[in-house]
Amino acid sequence: GEGTYTNKIDNWSLGVILYICLVGYPPFDDEKHISLEKQIVQGMYDFPPQFWSGISRDAIDVIKRLMCI
């Protein structure tokens, strides 16, 4: 890619890792009808209630703030 490396890349990666640590699966899924690359580039992830109901709103907010596209 083009551009410069910034801490935004590290923040995004930390958000992905935190997401995985909290629920045990990654925010992006290569089995969906949308390509994995498109999901990542467009920030297409969600917080399904069946897995996230026990996770605090603050934790979800941190992930959302870290995983900015």
N, C-alpha and C positions, 0 to 999 in steps of 0.2 A: 503494500500500500504506500500511499504518499502521505506526507505530513510528518509531524514530529511526535515523538513519544512524550506523553505527559502522565502525571499521576492519575488522570481520569481513567486510564487503562487499568491501572492497579486497583482503583476503587471499584470499577465494574467487575473485575475478577474477584475481588473480595466479596462483592454482593452475590455472585454465583456460588462461591464456596459457602457462604453463610446460608444461602437458600438450601444447598445440598445438606449441610450439617443439621439444619432444623427439621427437614422432612425426609431425608434419605434418598431423594431422586433429583435429577437436574431440572432446571427451569425450561430447558429446550429439549424437544423430543424429535428424533429423526424418523419416527414412525407416523408422524402426522402427514396430512396431505400437502403441507407447505414445507418447502425445503428448510433444512436446518440453518443454512446460511441466511435465508430471508427472515426466519424467526429471530435470529441473533441481531441482524442489522436493523430490523424494525422494532426490536424490543418486545416481541410477541411472547410474553409469559404471563401466567396467572397464578392465583392462589386458591386452588379448589378447596371449598370448605370442608370436605371430608378429610383432608389432610392438615388444613391450617386452622381449624377451629380452636385448637388448644394453644396456638401461638399468639403471643400478644400483638396488639395493633402497633405498638412501638417497634417491635422486631420487624414486622412487615414494612413499616414506614422506613426503617433503616435500609432494608433491601431495596425498596423503590428508589430511595435517594442515591444509593450506590450504583444501581444498574440503569443509569441515565444513558440514553443513546445520543 
